[in-house]
Amino acid sequence: MGMVIAFIPIPLDMPRPLLAYGRYWFLDVWKETHTAGFVLVIENDDTHGHIPPTIHIPHAYTDWT
């Protein structure tokens, strides 16, 4: 059983951009297992998935299988 996280406060005084990343596992309607990773860039007034080219993120965090 997983855990639902609806909100995590991020202090305003932390330097930006911040990177939030993770991976989750799930079963589809046919009981097939999948995993997906994500990277979220947190700016002062926005969030997006466009990682600056100067930051290297391993494919393990963004691959979908």
N, C-alpha and C positions, 0 to 999 in steps of 0.2 A: 504494500500500500504506500502510495506517495504522499507528499506533503504539499498543500496548496499555500503559496505565498502571494498574497494580494498586494502588499505594500511594504517596501523597505525604505525608511527615511535616509536620505543622503545629505550630510551636512553641507550647507551652502558655502562654507569657507574652505572646502577641499579644492585644490588646484584642478583646473579643467584643461583638456578633456580627460574624462575618466573612462576606463574600459570595464564593462561588465561582461562576463563570459561564463558559459556553462554548457552542460550537456544534459539531455533528458532521454529516457527510454520509454517506449510505449508499445502496446499491442494494437494492431489495426482490427477492423471488423472481421477479418479472416483468421485472427489469432496469430498473425505473423509479427515477429518482433522487429522493431526499428529503433534507431538512435539518431539524434540530431543535435548538433552543437550550434551555438550562437555567440555572436559578439555584438554588443551594443555600445556605441560611443555616446557618452553623456557630455553635452556641452552646457554652457551657462543657461541657455534658454531653449534647448532642443535636444532630442535624442535621434539617432540614426544609425544605420549599419554600414556607413561608408568609412572604412578604416583608412587613415592617412597612409600613403605609400611608404613613409619613413618608419612605420611600425610594422614589424614582422609578426604575424599571427600564424602559428602552425596550423596546417590544414586539419589536424585532428579536432580543432574547435569549430570548424565550419563545415566539415563534411557531413553528408547525410547518407545513411545506408539503410 
